[in-house]
Amino acid sequence: MHAYGLMETGPNALAEEKINVLIVDDSLVIRGMVSSIIESDPRLRVVGAVASAEEADAVIGRQLVDVVTLDIDMPGMSGLDYLTSLARRRIPAVMLSSRISDKSKETEIALARGAITCFNKTEAVRGAAELLGSVREAARHKGKPLVPASVDDDVALTPGAIAALDMLIAEHGEGLYTFIAQRIGFATLASDSSAIAKWVATARKLDELMRLRGKGRADRNRAWPDEDCAREIQASAS
């Protein structure tokens, strides 16, 4: 098994209309390889193969795109950052990167940001049938919310929230991401869509808090009264 994510199979398959696929990868060789794999399926059609998020936007602006296959490391905006833009436009994506594995942070972040599945591109040829299935499955999500509505809202980042995050990191470290990914996995196995939405939203908020926590630490003109807030949190919890 090479794909990681929320896969659905069954009789509710997409109609026999061709699925338009946009390939985004900065390697010309990989773009050619993935194009060949996609075109081998008569249900799929490659409408573009580009090297960056900027070029992908240009294609999306002039072509109907049902699914995007997306690399992580690219010039300009990374694939993980571009996922958020695609999710807001309700364009499903299959993350296709050599950094994907069932335990990698990249997989956790990609799924939290709206990727339908994640696939290691070093397995693309050997696992072509599975990759094609992932792309077809992703197309079923076109036009649907790809992340919970609350995830698109700005996260309320108060000094207290930063302080609470500091306390969690001190207690659990980077295992927070692993913990949340496990909960998403358990909810997926149980077909509990509400729990999946809750944990995906939690992962997105944690990711944003982590980013702004680092920004707050680097900004010497902005003082976060972490110790005071931490004491308040501890007092309210006792």
MOJO-V470149 format. One record per pair of residues at least 12 apart in sequence whose C-alpha atoms are under 10 Angstrom apart, sorted by the first residue. I is the first residue (numbers start at 1). J is the second residue. Records with the same first field share a line. If there is no record, write none. Layout:
BEGIN
I = J ; J
END
This chain:
BEGIN
1 = 102 ; 119 ; 123 ; 127 ; 130
2 = 100 ; 101 ; 102 ; 117 ; 118 ; 119 ; 120 ; 121 ; 122 ; 123 ; 124 ; 127 ; 130 ; 131
3 = 94 ; 95 ; 96 ; 100 ; 101 ; 102 ; 107 ; 116 ; 117 ; 118 ; 119 ; 120 ; 121 ; 123 ; 127 ; 130 ; 131 ; 133 ; 134
4 = 94 ; 95 ; 100 ; 101 ; 102 ; 103 ; 107 ; 108 ; 111 ; 115 ; 116 ; 117 ; 118 ; 119 ; 120 ; 134 ; 185
5 = 94 ; 95 ; 102 ; 107 ; 108 ; 110 ; 111 ; 112 ; 114 ; 115 ; 116 ; 117 ; 118 ; 119 ; 134 ; 184 ; 185 ; 188
6 = 111 ; 115 ; 116 ; 117 ; 118 ; 134 ; 137 ; 138 ; 184 ; 185 ; 188 ; 189 ; 191 ; 196
7 = 116 ; 117 ; 133 ; 134 ; 137 ; 138 ; 188
8 = 134 ; 137 ; 138 ; 140
9 = 133 ; 134 ; 136 ; 137
12 = 140
13 = 136 ; 137 ; 139 ; 140
14 = 43 ; 136 ; 137 ; 138 ; 139 ; 140 ; 141
15 = 43 ; 140
16 = 42 ; 43 ; 44
17 = 42 ; 43 ; 44
18 = 41 ; 42 ; 43 ; 44 ; 45 ; 46 ; 66 ; 136
19 = 42 ; 43 ; 44 ; 45 ; 46 ; 47 ; 64 ; 65 ; 66 ; 67 ; 135 ; 136 ; 138 ; 139 ; 140
20 = 38 ; 43 ; 44 ; 45 ; 46 ; 47 ; 48 ; 63 ; 64 ; 65 ; 66 ; 67 ; 68 ; 135 ; 136 ; 139
21 = 35 ; 38 ; 39 ; 44 ; 45 ; 46 ; 47 ; 48 ; 49 ; 64 ; 65 ; 66 ; 67 ; 68 ; 69 ; 93 ; 135 ; 136 ; 139
22 = 35 ; 38 ; 45 ; 46 ; 47 ; 48 ; 49 ; 50 ; 56 ; 59 ; 60 ; 63 ; 64 ; 65 ; 66 ; 67 ; 68 ; 69 ; 70 ; 93
23 = 35 ; 38 ; 46 ; 47 ; 48 ; 49 ; 50 ; 51 ; 52 ; 56 ; 67 ; 68 ; 69 ; 70 ; 71 ; 93 ; 94 ; 96
24 = 48 ; 49 ; 50 ; 51 ; 52 ; 53 ; 55 ; 56 ; 68 ; 69 ; 70 ; 71 ; 72 ; 74 ; 79 ; 95 ; 96
25 = 49 ; 50 ; 51 ; 52 ; 53 ; 56 ; 69 ; 70 ; 71 ; 72 ; 73 ; 74 ; 75 ; 79 ; 96 ; 97
26 = 49 ; 50 ; 51 ; 52 ; 53 ; 70 ; 71 ; 72 ; 73 ; 74 ; 75
27 = 50 ; 51 ; 71 ; 73 ; 74
28 = 49 ; 50 ; 51
30 = 49 ; 71 ; 121 ; 122 ; 124
31 = 48 ; 49 ; 50 ; 51 ; 69
32 = 49
33 = 121 ; 124 ; 125
34 = 46 ; 49 ; 69 ; 96 ; 121 ; 124 ; 125 ; 128 ; 131 ; 132
35 = 47 ; 48 ; 49
36 = 125
37 = 124 ; 125 ; 128 ; 129 ; 131 ; 132
38 = 128 ; 129 ; 131 ; 132 ; 135
39 = 132
40 = 128 ; 129 ; 132
41 = 129 ; 132 ; 133 ; 136
43 = 132 ; 136
44 = 66 ; 67 ; 132 ; 135 ; 136 ; 139
45 = 65 ; 66
46 = 65 ; 67 ; 68
47 = 59 ; 60 ; 63 ; 64 ; 65 ; 66
48 = 60 ; 63 ; 65 ; 68
49 = 68 ; 69
50 = 70
51 = 70 ; 71 ; 74 ; 75 ; 76
52 = 70 ; 71 ; 73 ; 74 ; 75 ; 76 ; 77 ; 78 ; 79 ; 82
53 = 70 ; 71 ; 74 ; 75 ; 76 ; 77 ; 78 ; 79 ; 81 ; 82 ; 83 ; 85 ; 86
54 = 75 ; 76 ; 77 ; 82
56 = 68 ; 70 ; 82
57 = 82 ; 85 ; 86
60 = 91
65 = 91 ; 92 ; 139 ; 142
66 = 90 ; 91 ; 92 ; 93 ; 135 ; 136 ; 138 ; 139 ; 140 ; 141 ; 142 ; 143
67 = 86 ; 90 ; 91 ; 92 ; 93 ; 94 ; 116 ; 135 ; 136 ; 137 ; 138 ; 139 ; 140 ; 141 ; 142
68 = 83 ; 86 ; 91 ; 92 ; 93 ; 94 ; 95 ; 96 ; 115 ; 135 ; 138 ; 139
69 = 92 ; 93 ; 94 ; 95 ; 96 ; 97 ; 115 ; 117 ; 118 ; 119 ; 134 ; 135 ; 138
70 = 82 ; 83 ; 93 ; 94 ; 95 ; 96 ; 97 ; 115 ; 118 ; 119
71 = 94 ; 95 ; 96 ; 97 ; 98 ; 99 ; 100 ; 118 ; 119 ; 120 ; 121
72 = 95 ; 96 ; 97 ; 98 ; 99 ; 100 ; 106 ; 110
73 = 97 ; 98 ; 99
79 = 95 ; 96 ; 97 ; 110
80 = 95 ; 106 ; 107 ; 109 ; 110 ; 111 ; 112 ; 113 ; 114 ; 115
81 = 109 ; 110 ; 113
82 = 113
83 = 95 ; 109 ; 110 ; 111 ; 112 ; 113 ; 114 ; 115
84 = 110 ; 112 ; 113 ; 114 ; 115 ; 146 ; 147 ; 152
85 = 113 ; 114
86 = 113 ; 114 ; 115 ; 146
87 = 113 ; 114 ; 115 ; 116 ; 142 ; 143 ; 144 ; 145 ; 146 ; 147 ; 152
88 = 113 ; 114 ; 143 ; 144 ; 145 ; 146 ; 147 ; 149 ; 151 ; 152
89 = 142 ; 143 ; 144 ; 145 ; 146
90 = 114 ; 141 ; 142 ; 143 ; 144 ; 145 ; 146 ; 147
91 = 114 ; 115 ; 138 ; 139 ; 141 ; 142 ; 143 ; 144 ; 145 ; 146
92 = 114 ; 115 ; 116 ; 117 ; 135 ; 137 ; 138 ; 139 ; 140 ; 141 ; 142 ; 143 ; 144 ; 145 ; 146
93 = 110 ; 111 ; 114 ; 115 ; 116 ; 117 ; 118 ; 134 ; 135 ; 138 ; 139 ; 141 ; 142 ; 146
94 = 110 ; 111 ; 114 ; 115 ; 116 ; 117 ; 118 ; 119 ; 131 ; 134 ; 135 ; 137 ; 138 ; 139
95 = 107 ; 110 ; 111 ; 114 ; 115 ; 116 ; 117 ; 118 ; 119 ; 120 ; 121
96 = 117 ; 118 ; 119 ; 120 ; 121 ; 122 ; 123 ; 124 ; 131
97 = 118 ; 119 ; 120 ; 121 ; 122 ; 123 ; 124
98 = 119 ; 120 ; 121 ; 122 ; 123 ; 124
99 = 118 ; 119 ; 120 ; 121 ; 122
100 = 118 ; 119 ; 120 ; 121 ; 122
101 = 118 ; 119 ; 120
102 = 118 ; 119 ; 120 ; 181
103 = 178 ; 181 ; 182
104 = 177 ; 178
105 = 174 ; 177 ; 178 ; 181
106 = 118
107 = 119 ; 120 ; 181
108 = 177 ; 178 ; 180 ; 181 ; 182 ; 184 ; 200 ; 203 ; 204
109 = 177 ; 181 ; 200 ; 203 ; 204 ; 207
110 = 204
111 = 146 ; 147 ; 181 ; 184 ; 200 ; 203 ; 204
112 = 146 ; 147 ; 148 ; 151 ; 180 ; 181 ; 184 ; 196 ; 197 ; 199 ; 200 ; 201 ; 202 ; 203 ; 204 ; 205 ; 207
113 = 146 ; 147 ; 148 ; 151 ; 152 ; 200 ; 201 ; 203 ; 204 ; 207
114 = 145 ; 146 ; 147 ; 148 ; 200 ; 204
115 = 138 ; 146 ; 147
116 = 134 ; 135 ; 137 ; 138 ; 139 ; 140 ; 141 ; 146
117 = 131 ; 134 ; 135 ; 137 ; 138
118 = 131 ; 134
119 = 131 ; 134
146 = 197
147 = 196 ; 197 ; 198 ; 200 ; 201 ; 204
148 = 194 ; 196 ; 197 ; 198 ; 199 ; 200 ; 201 ; 204
149 = 197 ; 201
150 = 197 ; 198 ; 201 ; 202 ; 204 ; 205
151 = 197 ; 198 ; 200 ; 201 ; 202 ; 203 ; 204 ; 205
152 = 201 ; 204 ; 205
153 = 205
154 = 205 ; 208
155 = 204 ; 205 ; 206 ; 208 ; 209
156 = 205 ; 209
157 = 205 ; 208 ; 209 ; 212 ; 213
158 = 209 ; 224 ; 229
159 = 213 ; 216 ; 223 ; 224 ; 225 ; 226 ; 227 ; 228 ; 229 ; 230
160 = 224 ; 225 ; 226 ; 227 ; 228 ; 229 ; 230 ; 231 ; 232 ; 233
161 = 209 ; 213 ; 226 ; 229 ; 230 ; 233
162 = 209 ; 210 ; 212 ; 213 ; 214 ; 216 ; 224 ; 225 ; 226 ; 229 ; 230
163 = 213 ; 224 ; 225 ; 226 ; 227 ; 228 ; 229 ; 230 ; 231 ; 232 ; 233
164 = 226 ; 229 ; 230 ; 231 ; 232 ; 233 ; 234
165 = 206 ; 209 ; 210 ; 213 ; 226 ; 230
166 = 210 ; 213 ; 226 ; 227 ; 230
167 = 226 ; 230 ; 233 ; 234
169 = 210
176 = 203 ; 206
177 = 202 ; 203 ; 206 ; 207
179 = 199 ; 203
180 = 199 ; 200 ; 202 ; 203 ; 206
181 = 196 ; 199 ; 200 ; 203
182 = 199
183 = 195 ; 196 ; 198 ; 199 ; 200
184 = 196 ; 197 ; 198 ; 199 ; 200 ; 203
185 = 199
187 = 199
END
